[in-house]
């Protein structure tokens, strides 16, 4: 397996974990799936079939995870692969991202490394303790932890709505971190 793939995944998970105090971005990344394919000519690695990515206390589960790397210039590449740093990571098919305090579920997720942004789409459900928020698209700016939840679906000719149930005086520890 190419070394750049492991480094790319570690960078994605470290940022996606939102630099939580309990998360160690230097911890090893453990990836498992039914199959893995490295396509060096396209600078991407595809993991398929019940994919699970673990790092420290964070877990990502999806049907498929694809890691895209930037192309190096010919001068940078030399005799090595023409693939460099991670560009983005995409997860699809019942995507779950679980930390000790939060769980997010959607149909598709993209982590853009340069923008340091995670976008989760498709029947998004976010849980923190007993609090629940639902929408069609959730955008997280990792560095600032700014979150925007949107709804684009229409029902009976009316625009969709974002919905949340909040428990203001409740402890925010998760009831259960199992998706």
N, C-alpha and C positions, 0 to 999 in steps of 0.2 A: 504494500500500500504506500502511496506517495506521502512523504512527510508534510507537504503543503496542505493536504486534506485535513490531517489532524489539527494543524495549526489554525486552519480556517474555521473548523467547527468549534474549537476552543474559543476563538475570538467572538464568534456568533453567540455562543452560550454565555460567555462572560458579560457581554453587553445586554443580551436579552434578559439576564437575571437581574438587571437594573442595579448592579453594584450593591446588592444588599450586604449588610454587615456580616450576615451569616453565610454568604456565598463566597467561596474561594475560587476566583477565576484562574488560579494556577493549578487547581486540582486536575487530575487526568480526566479526559473525555472518554466515555465508554459508549460506543455505538454498536447497535445490533440490528439486524434485519434479515429477511429471508434471502436477500441477495444484494450485492454491491457491484457497481460498474463504474470504472474510472475511464472517462473519455478525454484523454489528454489533448487531443486535437481541438476540442471545444472548451477546454479548461473547466470541466465540471465532473462532479462525482454524484452518482444517483444511488440512493439506498431505497430498496423497495420491500414491501411486505412486512407489516407489523414493526415498523421502525421505532426504535427507542434510543434516545440520546440522553445520557446521564452525565452530569458534572456536579460534584459536590451535592448540594441539596436541591438542585433543579433537574426537572425531567421534561423532555419533549417527546410526545408520541404522535405518530402519524402513519398513514398508509405509505407515503413516499416522502423522502427528504432529498432535495437536490442542493448541492453547494456549488456555487459559481465563483470562479476566481478570475481576476483581471489578467489580461495578457501582458506579458513583459515586452518591452521593445527588443528588437534583435540584439542590440548592444547589451542589454541587461541579461538576456537569456543565455547567451554564450552556448556552452555545450549542454546546459541543463534544460529542463522543460521550459517552454515559453509561458508558463503559468506562474502568476505571482500571488499577491495578497488576495484575501477573500473580497468579493464584490457584494454578494448577497446570498442568502439561504432561503429556500422556499420549501414549505411543508404543505402537504395537501391530503385530503381525505380524513375526516374526523381528527382534526388537530387538537391536541391537548398540551398546554404548557402549565406545569405545576411547580410552585415554590412552596416553602413551608407556610406562607400566609395567603397565597393567591392561587386561583385556578382560572385559566381562560380556555374556552373551547370555541372552535370555529371550523369552517370547512377548508379554509386556506389561510396561510400566514406567510408573510415575506418580511425578512429582516434585511434592511438596506444598511450596509456597514458604513458607508460614507455619510449618509444622512442620519445615522444612529437612530433609526426609526423602525418600529415594528407595526405592520398593518395586518390585522386579522379580519377576514371577511366571511360572510355566509353564516347566518344564524348564530351570531356571537353571543356567548354567555360568559360573564365575568363574575367570579365569586371572591369575596373577601370576608371571612367569618360567615355571618348570616346574611350579609348584604349581597344582593344579586342585581346585576345590570344586564339588559338585553338590547341588542340592536343588530344591524346588518354589517356595520363596519366600525372597527375600533382602531384608532391610530395612537400609538404610544411614542412620545419623544423620550428616549431612554435617559438622556443626560438630565433632563429636567423633571421627568416623570409626569409630564403633561399628557393627559389622555383626552381624546375626543371620541365620543360614541355617536354614530349616525345611523339613520334608518332611511333606506331608499325605497323600500317595498311599499306598494299601494294595496289597500284592501278595500273593496267596494267603492272604488273610485276616490278614496281619501288617501292622503299621504301617510306613509308609515310613521311610526313614532318610536322613540327610544323609551324604554321603561326601566325603572329601578325600584327595588324595595330595599329601604335602608332602615337599620336599627341603630339610631343615634347614640344610645347609651350602652350598647353591647360591647363586650370584649371582641376584638377583631381577630382572635385566634381561629383558625379554620376548624369547622366541625369535623371534616374529614378531607384529607388531601387525595383521596382515591377517585380518579375519574370513572 
